[in-house]
Amino acid sequence: MADIPADAERLLKPFELGLRVAQGRRRAKISQAAFAQKLGVSRKTVSDLERGTAEHVSLKTAMAALSLATGMSSPHALATVCVTASLVSVALCY
């Protein structure tokens, strides 16, 4: 497993990940519908993800949403994901 830098930001709960996605989407001034289209999911899925209530969203979709919302498509950004049982821990490194 990769070492996580000390300054990494940990998101431990679904609503924390959703809050980050919502903030990034709003900052970019993209509607939920347009954001959903970029991700290839429904607007409801984006809404559920942002509220932390999405029960059937793949880890790949959640990470794609986080990446898109935070502008992490740059090669200098890294998202480290650790999955333990039903808990997903995300470390954002800039």
N, C-alpha and C positions, 0 to 999 in steps of 0.2 A: 504494500500500500504506500502511496506517495506521502511524503512528509507534508504536513499542512503548516504553512508559515504562521508565526505567532500573531501577525496582524490580520489574519483571515477573519472574515465575518461569518459566524455560524448561524444558520437558520434551522431551528430545531422543530418547529411546528408548521403544519400546513398553512396556517393563516399568515405566518411570517413570510413564507415563500410567495403566497398570493398577494400580500401587501407590497412586496418588492416588484412583482409583475405589474400590479395596478399602477404603482407610482411611476414606473418606467414608461408604461403605455401612455399614461396621462401626460407625462413630461414631453413625450414625443408627439403629443396631440393626435393620437390614433384612436379611432373608435374601437369598441370591442369587436364589432363586426369585421372591420378591416384587419384587426390584429388576428382574429380567428381565421380569416381567409389566408393570411400569410403563414399561419401554423398548420392549416389544413384541417381545422376542427370547427365545431359549431360555436356560435356566439355564446350559447348557454354553457358550453364547456369552459370558455374563457371566464365567464361570470362566476361559475362554480369554483374554478381554480383561484381566482382573485379573492373570493370570500373564504377560501380554505375548506370548502364543502365538497370538492370534487372527489368522489369515491372511486371512480373507474377511469382515472387518467393515468396513462403510462408514465413511467419515470422519464422516458425519452421526450414525451410531450411536455412534461413539467420543466425539464431542463431546457428544451428548445424555447419555451415561453420565457423563462428566466433569462436566457441568453439574448433573445430578441429584445426584451424589455430593458435590459441593462446595457445593451450595446456591446456585449461580450464577444462579438464576432472577430474582434481584433486578436492577432496571434499573441499579443502580450497579456491577454487575460486568461484566467484559468478557473474552471469550476471543478472542484473536487467533490464527488458525491460518495457518501458512505451509507450503505443500507444495512440496518440491523433489525431483524424481525419486521415490524411494521413502521419503524421509525426511520425517517430519511433525514440525514444530516447533510447540509450543503455548506461548503466553505467557499466563499467568494474571495478570490485573490486578485489584486490589481497590480 
